[in-house]
Every structure is written in C-alpha cells, then in structure tokens.
Amino acid sequence: MTMTGSMETSFKQALKKPPSQRTTEDLHTVYSHLYHMDVLSHLREHQLRSMCTSARYERHEANHVLFYQDSLATCWYILLSGSVFVKEHMYLARCCFTSKTGFILT
C-alpha cells in the first residue's frame, strides 16, 4: 500500500497520540491503514479495531536494541520502514512509507 504524504502524516499523528486521547477519526485512520497490511489480513474486524485502541508509534535510531534473546516478550512490532536484524538476518519493511525508521508497537 502506497501512502501519500498527508495520509502518512495523519496515520503517524494518530498513533503518536496517547491511546486514551484518540478521537473516533484517529481510530478510523489507524484502522484503515492497518486493515490494508498483509501481515494483519488474517485478523477479524473486532480484533483489528481492538488493536487500534492500544497501538502506538515508535521511532528508533540505527543500532538500537529492542529486545535480547531469552527476554520475556511483552509486545510485538510492525516494521513500517527501514530494516531490522533478528538472529543475524536482515528484514526489510514490506510497506515503505519513508526512508525513516518507524515502528508500531502494540
């Protein structure tokens, strides 16, 4: 899915708001973009809408460690742009929004 600058901006702005401060429009914006991601296509509508109420945006600089091997997982990430190393393998974002590194944390 390719996003225009204004679509990208509204999506990121909605995710950057604290979940308790999101408007109905913000939730719709987040839902609309997550709905079109292949990785989330298996989710039912109510599951995806629930995710929209807690998802948030994070941006990390290069070489930032998100977790260590054998760490207890408390969340998961969707890579929006950039790349990440996991067990000596590089993964690239499927949806390319910009050249900046960004993550959605749920």
N, C-alpha and C positions, 0 to 999 in steps of 0.2 A: 504494500500500500504506500503510495507516494503522498506526502503531505505538503500543502502549500505553507508558506511562512506564517500566515495568520492561523491556520489550523494547528500547526505545530506549537505556536505560541499559546493558544487557548488551552491545548491539551496539557502542556507543561505547567501553565499557570494554575490550572485546576488541581493538578497533582501536588503542586507546591503548597497549596493551602492546607492547613490542618484539617483532617477529615471532619471534625465537628463543625467547621465553618464553611463547608462546601454547600453551595446552593443546588437546587434541582437542576439548573442549567449546567453547573460544573459536573454533577454526576452523569448527566446525559452526555456531555462531551467526553468524559473518561470512558463511559460505556461504549460509545460509538467507535472510539479508536481501538479499545481492547477487543471488541467484537470482531474486528477485521484482522486480528493477528492469528496466523495459522496455529501457533502454539496453544491458543486458548479456544480453538474451534470446537473442541470436544465438550466444553462446559455447557451446562444448561443455563437458560437466561437468568434464573434466580441466583445461581452460583456466581455468574459474572457480575450481576448487579451488586451482590454482597461484596465481592472483591473491590468494586469501585468505591465502596464506603471506607475502605481501610488502606488502599494502595497509596503510595506516596513516591515522590521523585527524589532521587539522589544522584549527585554528580560526583565522580571520583577522579582524581588525578592519576596519571600513569604510575604504576608500581605500587598502588595502594592495595593492601591485603584485606579482602572482605571476610575471609574465614580461613581457618587452618584445618588440616587433616585431623580427623577424630574429634572435631568440635561438634557440639550438640547444635543441630540446626534449629533456628527459631524463626526463620523466614526463608523466602526464596526471591530470586531476582529475574527480571526480564531485561535482557540487554537491548537497548534501543539503538545505540550506535557505538562505534568503536570496536574494541576486541577485549577478550579476557583469556587468561591462561588457566586451565584446570588440568591438573595432573600432567603437566608438560605438553598439553595440547592447546593450540590457539583456536578460539571460537570467535567468529565474526557475527555481528548483528544481522538478522535477516531483513529487518526493516531499517532502512537507512534514513534517518531524519536529518542529521547534520554531521559534520565531521567531529563534533564534540562528543565526549564520552558521557553517557547518561544511563541511568538505571531506574527501573520502577521497583520499589520494594513493596512486597505485600505481606 
